[in-house]
Amino acid sequence: MATPNQPHALATSGLTKAYGDLVALEPVDLVVPDGQRLVLVGHNGSGKTTLLRMAAGLLEPSDGSVEIFGAPAGSDDARAALSYLPDSPVLYDDLSVLEHIEYTCRLHDAEDWEDRAVGLLTDLGLTERADDLPSRFSRGLRQKTAIVLALIRPFGLLLVDEPFVGLDPPGRDAFIELMDDAAAAGATVVVATHQMEYVAKVDRCVALRDGAVVYDGPPGDVDVLTLVG
Amino acid sequence: MAAIAEETSFDQASAITLADLRRARRRRRTEDFDVAEAVYRVYITAVVLGIAVWVLSGVVGDQRLGAATAAKAASRGPQVVGAVIGLGFAVGLRSGGRGGPLVIEAADVRHVLLSPVARAVALRRPALRQLRFGAAAGAGAGALAGLLAYRRLPGGFPAWLACGALVGGLAVPTGLGLAMMVSGRRVGRIGGAALGAAVAAWSAVDLAAHTTTSPATFLGDVALWPLKFRLVGLAGVAVGAVAMSAGLASVAGVSIEAAERRASLVGQIRFAATLRDLRTVVVLRRQLSQEQPRQTPWFRVPRSLAYPLQRGPAAGQARRFPVWRRGWHGIARFPGVRFLRMAVLGAVAGACSVAVYRGTTPLFLVAGGAMYVAGLDAIEPMAQEVDHPDRWESYTGERGILLLRQAGPSIVVMVAVAVVGVATAVAVTGGAALAWKIGLVVALPAALAGVGGATISVVQGAPAAFSSTDAMLPPEAAGARAIARIVVPPAVAVIGFVPVLVARHPSKGISSVGAAAGVVAPVLLVVALVGLWVRYRDAARAWFKAAMEEANTARKPPARPAGGH
């Protein structure tokens, strides 16, 4: 947990995103302490992905700010501390799974990654496909490859957007376990999902509707489905 | 101190990692590299380029310009070439305001730009590669222009070739460098467009005032070195070097949001281009430059416009021309930049027509090309309908008739574009009466031919993955058909400028204007044939399909009687 001197894992202040007249995210003030497990829920277009992408530094806020462990989103320090797993995996067509892992680890200055890579590949059932090109994979296998890449590198904050799409039940269970392991190791985990079964597993739930926060609290207190419409 | 050393060491390690990453990818891509096929491609490209140069050289002709004309070219040439380069710089600056020109792969955005690797380290190589490619492409185009200039102007062949290549090889990367500077410094859309307009205006002032003050005119001066060497050209070279260096230095500040958007759109554009799907390329290019329809239309379509022939009190009568009305609704929401682009294209066509009349024949293709591109913009209401085939299914009228009606408002717009061209021609010639007269003769056929070419392109759509017609044709004929699909639409637009070509050769008793007017009817006939093709295309295809099915049925052996031996 964060101490008074320690910056929060994720902190937004008046964070807004608008595309012309269309407001995708109304001013959001959100503080996620270090080590917390948080889930973002809301219907399509509610602003979950926009919020995560702004935290990851992929989208620029129209107004307000977002900080990762005290560093502005998108800065070198923020990028070093944050791992973002998008809803659609984006991989190189001409690199094998192992090559993806190797270069990801080198780009993030990861150490002793080989053993962890073996473990992750085993957990997600990719060992046999490690030398294959992801361009020949199904959607689910590509998603598993992206999960390995998100977890193999060092991070203090894990942002995950709709992680269960395309995953088979064993893959989904394995990924939930891996996120639990990351949280147990001290990482902050923020997951945007439509899977209500996962909501019960986390410390905090934030519900968004039409770009605005409509609920922020423990997941068991309210019927989230009615909140998000 | 230790922190700085650590950071530098990480940057060096990152650079090595990125180099290894690119090497690994290149190795993978070249695993299936077929040397014989590559040599064959180079051979084919060389043959095609050789033929293009030979044809263009032949069209330009060998007739040398007189001393007076050559002196005029040496005096005015830098400003003219500078104006073209200035326009290119303006396009670059505008692109920079929208996050261009860097195109980074989507995977690089996700894996490299989201890693803690310094952006300067990550982006310098792709930026350098883009500058290098721009320099090579520009040098090639410049060398070709130099070759064509050598055919008619005094001066040595190597000098024209070298100066052309130097100007092209500098102008394109300078434009790219300016764009990188604007995008890296986050000047923004309005700032980029304003800077572009200022640079283009500066060159235009040089052209009008016959001065040499803008960097683009400095570079234009280099192009004319074979006629007259002036030191001022070196300033253009220096400005180019500075712009490229500044662009490279600024590239780290590029917006990741813009980079990701461009990565996705450029990938789609390349894919659409490989499928020869021009319409998709046009639509994606508009998305790339964030060209959106206006929320508030420029004008409301009045009922009298909806029902132009009989102005009656009955309100219901306005509903009698829904297609005409729909076209104007679409045009009323064109963004301002689209109207501006069409006006510029009209002006280019007008200026090229003057040059064609004066003897620079190849610009005839540029004039037609400009009207074709303007036509692709003007034809948008029809293209929108073609893009939504499900809507066609709900209409009661024949598709061909509806398409022809849809072209009406676009023709009106294109006539306005042609009028801009005529005004430009008059301005370029200093208000010559002949320019007015020939311009008025050419305006309508050029506008109609531009719409005709664009209509063919839109109506024929992208080539089908499997075409039953192609399947029945011999491979040679199918190949020719594929080429025709690409060549015919712009060729129709180019035909609109035949009257300008003919006007150059007045015969005894027939003036230039009379000669031009004499070929207007054949040009209109070509446009009418396009109209007939649009009108009866569906019926002809249905007839052809039915005939082929009938022929196949007739060829089938009769069914064997049951139980027979």
Interface residues (C-beta under 8 A of the other chain):
Chain A: D21 A56 G57 L58 L59 E60 G74 D76 D77 R79 A80 Y84 P86 V90 L91 Y92 D93 D94 L95 E99 H100 Y103 T104 R106 L107 H108 D109 L149
Chain B: F10 A13 S14 T17 L18 D20 L21 A24 R25 R28 R29 E105 A106 A107 V109 R110 H111 V112 L114 S115 P116 V117 A118 S255 I256 E257 E260 Q295
